[in-house]
Amino acid sequence: MKIKMSLTKAEKIMALLNQWDPAGEYKSSGDYRVYSFEAETIADSIRTNSSVVSVEKAIREAMEVVMEGKAFDDNELHQMAGYILAAIKR
């Protein structure tokens, strides 16, 4: 019997958000589920054929509460949007 498992779109996004950790919450807590709500929100609002701009918008909206008014670095945000698109297309 062969069992094939793969990560969901939200799990892939959550792993990337943990690596990016813009709010610094993952490093302080060490809990891998820190950005689970944000990852689910982003996953629900994007598709595999979404553009980088639409993914950036989804990230901004989802991370707005976590960032508590802090500004995003536009280059990092654009790079993370590209990573997320590449991860969900696989």
C-alpha positions, 0 to 999 in steps of 0.5 A: 500500500502506497500513501502519498501525502502533500502539504495543503496550500495554507500549510505551504504559506504558513511555512513561508510566513514562519520563515519570513516572520515579519512580526517576530512572533514565531521566533519568540514563541517557537510555535509553528502554528503562529501564522495559521489564521493568516495563512488560511486567509491568504490561501482562500483569497489567491489562486494558482493563476493569481498575479504577484500584485494580487498576492501582495494585496492578500498578504497586506490584508491578512497581516494587517492585524499582526503587524499592528500598524508597522510598515511593510518593506515593499521589496520583502513583500514582493519577494514573499509574494513570489515565493508563495506563488511558486510554492502553490504552483507546485 
